[in-house]
Amino acid sequence: MNKLKDSKIIILGGGGIGCGIAYSLCQAGTKDVLLLEKNNTLATETTSQGAGLVGQLRNDLNRVALAKWSVKIFTGLEKKAVKKPAWMQVGSLRIALTENKAHEFSILKSTAKEAGVNVNWITNKEANKKWPLFDFSSAKGVLWCDTDGYLSPPKLAESYANESMKLGAKFETGILVEEIMSSNGKVTGVRTNKGTICCDILINAAGAHAWHIAKMAGLNLPVFPVRHEYFISSAIENVNPNLPTMRIPEASLYLRASNNSLLLGGWEPDCVYTDPKNFKNGEKPPMIKDDLNVMKWFKDQLKVICPKNKIIQNSKVYKGWPTFVPDGRFIIGPTKKLQGFIMAGGCNAHGISGSAGIGKHVVDSIYSEEKSEYLKSLSPDRFLSDEKSNWEQEIEKSQMIYKNYYN
Ligand SMILES: Cc1cc2nc3c(=O)[nH]c(=O)nc-3n(C[C@H](O)[C@H](O)[C@H](O)COP(=O)(O)OP(=O)(O)OC[C@H]3O[C@@H](n4cnc5c(N)ncnc54)[C@H](O)[C@@H]3O)c2cc1C
């Protein structure tokens, strides 16, 4: 097999986003697609560490629609794909601890309703029936969304990849993209560790390396890897995989069952970022050590609904470098600076739940004649005005997005 066959479209990066884009392109009828991944296996970087929560409640109608589209695709893959994403549509609980937060929830609820996502208030007693381990008596409001759930991020990537290959897409691993080739302001291909490959369109789905790849295209995009972690506990009595996912914004926490254990994560107040300029294309971002103080903080935060949380013992910590951007929104679509270069990054730690919706928007950005206002608003060009941007300020703003994730 000729590993370096030219292709109309090259997707750079074989994580959840790149694989989701391949699947969306194939579904839309484009088969001349080649995905390149530097590692020998797909989905071994950020995607391998994802908690897999899929939530549709967002404060923007278009963003809810994007998540809703993902849910539709996950449901279809779980039903029909040979390799399944392990999608568990168990529903979600969202807990408000103050009247103010409950008021914010009512806005989320009406936005979701407008997008056709069913969300209801339930009583604290009903919440307790859904998650008997926890005490919801201090909650000032509980929202229930029955179509939310969770899945396995690496299995989702595998499912996308397998279905795409059946439809004609090619996937090549062990290929590091080292340079973008262009002529007359237009992408013509990539130079890799195994030779050159021509293409008309190059999609940057390089996760924590999105900055490096954008830089090769001459764009200095503020895409910052920020450390994110959670742990899975030892087995706990009466915990089972059918329990709903949960978010407690005022405690900065999210959780779900992981078999008979609890997966508990959140948004640590002292967030740790890494400047992508400090590591090279092809190199891994800095290694992350398990931060047990942060795990303890998560457990302490959980006391609001679980005073006897001594039953929760860490078993394994998962961690990675999802990327954050200064306005907390995806970066999707082409740039005026280099024709044929398309961004699919800045996932702000919801790239898995967003993956199918991101794929759909990438397809629209290539083929749709009338681009939606929402899609235009996600353009990388919003960060590329001629005024000199202040890198340090962009880092600070991205950190604030992480810290205030649930606000
Ligand atoms: C602890 C944690 C919990 C999370 N929880 C959730 C959650 O509950 N729900 C959710 O939706 N999201 C969650 N996320 C975020 C989610 O995991 C990410 O948004 C998503 O995995 C990003 O996928 P990606 O494909 O962009 O990046 P990656 O999975 O990192 O994939 C990028 C790929 O590009 C490849 N690559 C890079 N440079 C090159 C090159 N030069 N040549 C070839 N290949 C290259 C890399 O090897 C890599 O495989 C979580 C993340 C973490 C770390």
The ligand as an SDF file (V2000), in Angstrom:
LIG
                    3D

 53 58  0  0  0  0  0  0  0  0999 V2000
   -9.2830   15.0320   32.2740 C   0  0  0  0  0  0  0  0  0  0  0  0
  -10.1340   15.4300   31.1030 C   0  0  0  0  0  0  0  0  0  0  0  0
  -11.5180   15.3050   31.1650 C   0  0  0  0  0  0  0  0  0  0  0  0
  -12.3020   15.6830   30.0760 C   0  0  0  0  0  0  0  0  0  0  0  0
  -13.6530   15.4910   30.1280 N   0  0  0  0  0  0  0  0  0  0  0  0
  -14.4210   15.7690   29.0490 C   0  0  0  0  0  0  0  0  0  0  0  0
  -15.8170   15.4950   29.0620 C   0  0  0  0  0  0  0  0  0  0  0  0
  -16.3580   14.9940   30.0420 O   0  0  0  0  0  0  0  0  0  0  0  0
  -16.5390   15.8050   27.9530 N   0  0  0  0  0  0  0  0  0  0  0  0
  -15.9710   16.3680   26.8470 C   0  0  0  0  0  0  0  0  0  0  0  0
  -16.6880   16.6490   25.8720 O   0  0  0  0  0  0  0  0  0  0  0  0
  -14.6470   16.6390   26.8150 N   0  0  0  0  0  0  0  0  0  0  0  0
  -13.8640   16.3460   27.8790 C   0  0  0  0  0  0  0  0  0  0  0  0
  -12.5340   16.6200   27.8580 N   0  0  0  0  0  0  0  0  0  0  0  0
  -11.9640   17.3270   26.7000 C   0  0  0  0  0  0  0  0  0  0  0  0
  -11.7570   16.3860   25.5450 C   0  0  0  0  0  0  0  0  0  0  0  0
  -11.0650   15.2400   25.9800 O   0  0  0  0  0  0  0  0  0  0  0  0
  -11.0000   17.1360   24.4460 C   0  0  0  0  0  0  0  0  0  0  0  0
  -11.7030   18.3160   24.0960 O   0  0  0  0  0  0  0  0  0  0  0  0
  -10.8470   16.2500   23.2100 C   0  0  0  0  0  0  0  0  0  0  0  0
  -10.3470   14.9820   23.5350 O   0  0  0  0  0  0  0  0  0  0  0  0
   -9.9260   16.9390   22.2280 C   0  0  0  0  0  0  0  0  0  0  0  0
   -9.7760   16.0820   21.1380 O   0  0  0  0  0  0  0  0  0  0  0  0
   -8.7500   16.4280   19.9910 P   0  0  0  0  0  0  0  0  0  0  0  0
   -8.9490   15.4330   18.9130 O   0  0  0  0  0  0  0  0  0  0  0  0
   -8.8500   17.8780   19.6530 O   0  0  0  0  0  0  0  0  0  0  0  0
   -7.3070   16.2910   20.6760 O   0  0  0  0  0  0  0  0  0  0  0  0
   -6.3830   14.9850   20.9050 P   0  0  0  0  0  0  0  0  0  0  0  0
   -7.1590   13.8480   21.4260 O   0  0  0  0  0  0  0  0  0  0  0  0
   -5.2140   15.4420   21.7050 O   0  0  0  0  0  0  0  0  0  0  0  0
   -5.9440   14.6220   19.4330 O   0  0  0  0  0  0  0  0  0  0  0  0
   -5.0450   15.4160   18.6910 C   0  0  0  0  0  0  0  0  0  0  0  0
   -4.1690   14.4450   17.8990 C   0  0  0  0  0  0  0  0  0  0  0  0
   -3.3440   15.1750   17.0050 O   0  0  0  0  0  0  0  0  0  0  0  0
   -2.1180   14.4780   16.8860 C   0  0  0  0  0  0  0  0  0  0  0  0
   -1.0910   15.3830   16.3650 N   0  0  0  0  0  0  0  0  0  0  0  0
   -0.6460   16.5240   16.9660 C   0  0  0  0  0  0  0  0  0  0  0  0
    0.3210   17.0840   16.2010 N   0  0  0  0  0  0  0  0  0  0  0  0
    0.4830   16.2910   15.1050 C   0  0  0  0  0  0  0  0  0  0  0  0
    1.3260   16.3560   13.9480 C   0  0  0  0  0  0  0  0  0  0  0  0
    2.2010   17.3490   13.7840 N   0  0  0  0  0  0  0  0  0  0  0  0
    1.2310   15.3670   13.0250 N   0  0  0  0  0  0  0  0  0  0  0  0
    0.3280   14.3350   13.1770 C   0  0  0  0  0  0  0  0  0  0  0  0
   -0.4920   14.2480   14.2640 N   0  0  0  0  0  0  0  0  0  0  0  0
   -0.4230   15.2060   15.2080 C   0  0  0  0  0  0  0  0  0  0  0  0
   -1.8470   14.0220   18.3270 C   0  0  0  0  0  0  0  0  0  0  0  0
   -0.9370   12.9560   18.3810 O   0  0  0  0  0  0  0  0  0  0  0  0
   -3.2510   13.6530   18.8100 C   0  0  0  0  0  0  0  0  0  0  0  0
   -3.5110   12.2820   18.6960 O   0  0  0  0  0  0  0  0  0  0  0  0
  -11.6960   16.2310   28.9120 C   0  0  0  0  0  0  0  0  0  0  0  0
  -10.3080   16.3530   28.8540 C   0  0  0  0  0  0  0  0  0  0  0  0
   -9.5250   15.9400   29.9170 C   0  0  0  0  0  0  0  0  0  0  0  0
   -8.0370   16.0320   29.8250 C   0  0  0  0  0  0  0  0  0  0  0  0
  1  2  1  0
  2  3  1  0
  2 52  2  0
  3  4  2  0
  4  5  1  0
  4 50  1  0
  5  6  2  0
  6  7  1  0
  6 13  1  0
  7  8  2  0
  7  9  1  0
  9 10  1  0
 10 11  2  0
 10 12  1  0
 12 13  2  0
 13 14  1  0
 14 15  1  0
 14 50  1  0
 15 16  1  0
 16 17  1  0
 16 18  1  0
 18 19  1  0
 18 20  1  0
 20 21  1  0
 20 22  1  0
 22 23  1  0
 23 24  1  0
 24 25  2  0
 24 26  1  0
 24 27  1  0
 27 28  1  0
 28 29  2  0
 28 30  1  0
 28 31  1  0
 31 32  1  0
 32 33  1  0
 33 34  1  0
 33 48  1  0
 34 35  1  0
 35 36  1  0
 35 46  1  0
 36 37  1  0
 36 45  1  0
 37 38  2  0
 38 39  1  0
 39 40  1  0
 39 45  2  0
 40 41  1  0
 40 42  2  0
 42 43  1  0
 43 44  2  0
 44 45  1  0
 46 47  1  0
 46 48  1  0
 48 49  1  0
 50 51  2  0
 51 52  1  0
 52 53  1  0
M  END
$$$$
